[in-house]
Each structure stands twice: as C-alpha cells, then as structure tokens.
Amino acid sequence: MYTKKIYFSGGDCRELQEVFADVPGVVNVLVGSLRAEEAKIDGVEIEFNPKKMDLSMLMDVLFAVLDPYSQPCGVYYPSREDEPQVELHLNFIANRGKQPAVSCVGLTVNDPISNPKFARKCLARAARLNDFTAFGEEEQFYFRRHPDLKTNIDFTKLKTYLRFN
C-alpha cells in the first residue's frame, strides 16, 4: 500500500495523536520531536493513504482543533511535492474571514484590512521537515493509557463533528 507522511505541531502533541488516530485513511500516528529550519518542536507524524484521505482534509482537521490565530502551529512536509498544496492551504487559512477590497479603476475603497493594526495574524507556519525522532513507547497513545487525564479537546464531541464519507 502506498502511503505518504505529513507532520503537524501545535497544542499538546499527545492530543493531536488522539485526534488523528481514528481519522479514516490514516495508517499510523507517532508522537515525536521534529526539526525544521533550525527549530526543534514536539509534534506528530501522520502516515496516511492518499487514495483514502487528502492532505487538505488532514489540515482541515488540524485547524478544526487548533486555532491558527491564537496559538502557534505548524505543517511540515518531507517532500517538495507537498509544498504547493500546504502553502495554498495555509494562505487560505491566513486570509479566511478577510473581506475583499472593493476597487474601481485601480482605486481601493473601504479596504477593512488596510490598517495592519486591525488585521488578524495567522500563527500557522509551513516548512520543509529536516528530521523526525519518535518518542519512546511510553509516550505513544498516552491518553489511551490515562483516560482520566483532562484534555483541551472533547474527543467525543469531535468525533460527532468530524464525519467522513
């Protein structure tokens, strides 16, 4: 079976592992440390079947549980072939909710985002992955072994919202 990998960071990486573990088309999810552009960050490695799950849908799930305007998060791709799709999706996320400027003969009228002080700043980033090191077995699927721990994500509610056809 042909699979691809993508890497996400943001929030608690152990929570992200639980989020993506039950998504259809996802083959495996590992928690670990990733290195990209001189930064070392905790995150998850998601191995998925591209015939069953699209990279854009995985990013939609990520941004459904993480708010890219209030907390830093990242999408890291191991192959340059994923870069255009990741960058396009993050550009969409960064501009979501912005009203288009109205122009007439090259004149912009009532551009609500012309003042950078009032523009929302997207904290999501994309970069090429340099290295991923999986954490030990004791860190993998931590919440399944400790179901009494409090999480920021209501997984029962999430599973009802995320219905894949």
DRENDO-1510 file (C-alpha; in Angstrom, 1 decimal, always signed):
<recs>
REC; n; res; u; v; w
REC; 1; MET; +0.0; +0.0; +0.0 .
REC; 2; TYR; +1.3; +3.4; -1.0 .
REC; 3; THR; +1.4; +5.9; +1.9 .
REC; 4; LYS; +2.6; +9.5; +2.5 .
REC; 5; LYS; +3.7; +11.3; +5.6 .
REC; 6; ILE; +2.9; +14.8; +6.9 .
REC; 7; TYR; +3.9; +16.3; +10.2 .
REC; 8; PHE; +1.9; +18.7; +12.4 .
REC; 9; SER; +2.7; +20.7; +15.6 .
REC; 10; GLY; +0.7; +22.8; +17.9 .
REC; 11; GLY; -1.0; +22.4; +21.2 .
REC; 12; ASP; -0.3; +19.2; +23.0 .
REC; 13; CYS; +1.1; +16.7; +20.6 .
REC; 14; ARG; -0.3; +13.8; +22.5 .
REC; 15; GLU; -3.8; +15.2; +22.0 .
REC; 16; LEU; -3.0; +15.6; +18.3 .
REC; 17; GLN; -2.1; +11.9; +18.2 .
REC; 18; GLU; -5.5; +11.0; +19.5 .
REC; 19; VAL; -7.3; +13.4; +17.1 .
REC; 20; PHE; -5.7; +11.8; +14.0 .
REC; 21; ALA; -5.6; +8.2; +15.2 .
REC; 22; ASP; -9.2; +7.5; +14.2 .
REC; 23; VAL; -9.4; +9.5; +11.0 .
REC; 24; PRO; -10.2; +7.3; +8.1 .
REC; 25; GLY; -7.3; +6.8; +5.7 .
REC; 26; VAL; -4.7; +7.5; +8.5 .
REC; 27; VAL; -2.5; +4.4; +8.8 .
REC; 28; ASN; -0.3; +5.4; +11.7 .
REC; 29; VAL; +0.3; +8.4; +14.0 .
REC; 30; LEU; +3.5; +8.8; +16.1 .
REC; 31; VAL; +4.4; +11.5; +18.7 .
REC; 32; GLY; +7.9; +12.8; +18.5 .
REC; 33; SER; +10.3; +15.6; +18.0 .
REC; 34; LEU; +10.6; +17.3; +14.6 .
REC; 35; ARG; +13.3; +19.6; +13.3 .
REC; 36; ALA; +12.7; +22.2; +10.7 .
REC; 37; GLU; +14.6; +25.4; +9.9 .
REC; 38; GLU; +16.8; +25.2; +13.0 .
REC; 39; ALA; +13.8; +24.8; +15.3 .
REC; 40; LYS; +13.1; +21.6; +17.3 .
REC; 41; ILE; +9.4; +21.2; +18.1 .
REC; 42; ASP; +7.2; +18.4; +19.5 .
REC; 43; GLY; +4.7; +17.2; +17.0 .
REC; 44; VAL; +3.1; +14.2; +15.3 .
REC; 45; GLU; +4.0; +12.2; +12.3 .
REC; 46; ILE; +0.9; +11.1; +10.3 .
REC; 47; GLU; +1.2; +8.3; +7.8 .
REC; 48; PHE; -1.8; +8.3; +5.5 .
REC; 49; ASN; -3.2; +6.6; +2.4 .
REC; 50; PRO; -3.6; +9.4; -0.2 .
REC; 51; LYS; -6.2; +7.4; -2.0 .
REC; 52; LYS; -8.5; +7.5; +1.1 .
REC; 53; MET; -7.5; +10.8; +2.7 .
REC; 54; ASP; -6.4; +14.0; +1.1 .
REC; 55; LEU; -3.7; +16.2; +2.7 .
REC; 56; SER; -6.1; +19.2; +2.6 .
REC; 57; MET; -8.6; +17.3; +4.7 .
REC; 58; LEU; -5.9; +16.4; +7.3 .
REC; 59; MET; -5.1; +20.1; +7.5 .
REC; 60; ASP; -8.8; +20.9; +7.9 .
REC; 61; VAL; -8.9; +18.5; +10.9 .
REC; 62; LEU; -5.8; +20.2; +12.3 .
REC; 63; PHE; -7.3; +23.7; +12.1 .
REC; 64; ALA; -10.6; +22.4; +13.5 .
REC; 65; VAL; -8.9; +21.6; +16.8 .
REC; 66; LEU; -6.2; +24.3; +16.8 .
REC; 67; ASP; -7.0; +28.0; +16.3 .
REC; 68; PRO; -4.2; +29.3; +14.0 .
REC; 69; TYR; -4.9; +32.8; +15.1 .
REC; 70; SER; -4.4; +32.3; +18.8 .
REC; 71; GLN; -1.7; +29.7; +19.1 .
REC; 72; PRO; +1.4; +28.8; +17.0 .
REC; 73; CYS; +1.0; +25.6; +15.0 .
REC; 74; GLY; +2.8; +24.1; +12.0 .
REC; 75; VAL; +2.6; +21.9; +9.0 .
REC; 76; TYR; +5.9; +20.2; +8.0 .
REC; 77; TYR; +6.3; +18.3; +4.7 .
REC; 78; PRO; +9.1; +15.9; +4.0 .
REC; 79; SER; +8.8; +16.2; +0.2 .
REC; 80; ARG; +8.8; +19.3; -2.0 .
REC; 81; GLU; +5.9; +17.8; -3.9 .
REC; 82; ASP; +3.6; +18.7; -1.0 .
REC; 83; GLU; +4.8; +22.3; -0.6 .
REC; 84; PRO; +2.4; +23.9; -3.1 .
REC; 85; GLN; -0.7; +22.3; -1.6 .
REC; 86; VAL; +0.4; +23.1; +2.0 .
REC; 87; GLU; +1.3; +26.7; +1.1 .
REC; 88; LEU; -2.0; +27.2; -0.7 .
REC; 89; HIS; -4.0; +25.8; +2.2 .
REC; 90; LEU; -2.1; +28.0; +4.7 .
REC; 91; ASN; -2.7; +31.0; +2.5 .
REC; 92; PHE; -6.4; +30.3; +2.5 .
REC; 93; ILE; -6.3; +29.9; +6.3 .
REC; 94; ALA; -4.4; +33.2; +6.7 .
REC; 95; ASN; -6.9; +35.1; +4.6 .
REC; 96; ARG; -10.1; +33.4; +5.9 .
REC; 97; GLY; -12.6; +35.9; +7.1 .
REC; 98; LYS; -11.0; +38.9; +5.3 .
REC; 99; GLN; -13.3; +40.9; +3.2 .
REC; 100; PRO; -12.1; +41.6; -0.3 .
REC; 101; ALA; -11.2; +45.1; -1.1 .
REC; 102; VAL; -13.6; +46.9; -3.4 .
REC; 103; SER; -11.7; +48.5; -6.3 .
REC; 104; CYS; -12.8; +50.8; -9.1 .
REC; 105; VAL; -10.3; +51.8; -11.8 .
REC; 106; GLY; -7.3; +50.9; -9.6 .
REC; 107; LEU; -8.7; +52.7; -6.6 .
REC; 108; THR; -9.3; +50.8; -3.4 .
REC; 109; VAL; -12.3; +51.9; -1.4 .
REC; 110; ASN; -13.1; +50.9; +2.2 .
REC; 111; ASP; -10.4; +48.2; +2.5 .
REC; 112; PRO; -11.0; +47.0; +6.0 .
REC; 113; ILE; -7.6; +45.4; +6.3 .
REC; 114; SER; -5.6; +48.3; +5.1 .
REC; 115; ASN; -4.5; +49.1; +8.7 .
REC; 116; PRO; -2.2; +46.3; +9.8 .
REC; 117; LYS; -3.1; +47.1; +13.4 .
REC; 118; PHE; -6.6; +45.6; +12.9 .
REC; 119; ALA; -5.6; +42.6; +10.7 .
REC; 120; ARG; -5.7; +39.2; +12.3 .
REC; 121; LYS; -2.3; +37.5; +12.3 .
REC; 122; CYS; -2.1; +33.8; +11.4 .
REC; 123; LEU; +0.4; +32.0; +13.5 .
REC; 124; ALA; +0.4; +28.8; +11.4 .
REC; 125; ARG; +3.6; +28.1; +9.5 .
REC; 126; ALA; +4.8; +25.7; +6.9 .
REC; 127; ALA; +8.3; +24.4; +6.4 .
REC; 128; ARG; +10.2; +21.5; +5.0 .
REC; 129; LEU; +11.0; +18.9; +7.6 .
REC; 130; ASN; +14.6; +18.1; +8.3 .
REC; 131; ASP; +14.3; +15.3; +10.8 .
REC; 132; PHE; +11.7; +13.4; +12.9 .
REC; 133; THR; +12.5; +11.3; +16.0 .
REC; 134; ALA; +9.7; +9.3; +17.6 .
REC; 135; PHE; +9.3; +9.4; +21.3 .
REC; 136; GLY; +9.5; +6.2; +23.3 .
REC; 137; GLU; +6.7; +3.7; +23.6 .
REC; 138; GLU; +5.6; +5.2; +27.0 .
REC; 139; GLU; +4.7; +8.5; +25.2 .
REC; 140; GLN; +2.7; +6.9; +22.3 .
REC; 141; PHE; -1.1; +7.0; +22.8 .
REC; 142; TYR; -0.6; +8.4; +26.2 .
REC; 143; PHE; -4.3; +9.4; +26.7 .
REC; 144; ARG; -5.5; +5.8; +25.9 .
REC; 145; ARG; -3.4; +4.6; +28.8 .
REC; 146; HIS; -4.5; +7.5; +31.0 .
REC; 147; PRO; -8.2; +8.2; +30.1 .
REC; 148; ASP; -8.8; +10.1; +33.4 .
REC; 149; LEU; -6.4; +13.0; +32.3 .
REC; 150; LYS; -8.0; +16.3; +31.4 .
REC; 151; THR; -7.6; +17.4; +27.8 .
REC; 152; ASN; -8.3; +20.6; +25.9 .
REC; 153; ILE; -10.2; +18.7; +23.3 .
REC; 154; ASP; -13.6; +17.0; +23.8 .
REC; 155; PHE; -12.9; +13.8; +21.8 .
REC; 156; THR; -16.5; +12.6; +21.9 .
REC; 157; LYS; -17.8; +15.8; +20.5 .
REC; 158; LEU; -15.0; +16.0; +17.9 .
REC; 159; LYS; -15.9; +12.5; +16.6 .
REC; 160; THR; -19.5; +13.6; +16.1 .
REC; 161; TYR; -18.5; +16.7; +14.2 .
REC; 162; LEU; -15.9; +15.0; +12.1 .
REC; 163; ARG; -17.8; +12.7; +9.9 .
REC; 164; PHE; -16.0; +11.4; +6.8 .
REC; 165; ASN; -17.8; +9.8; +3.8 .
</recs>
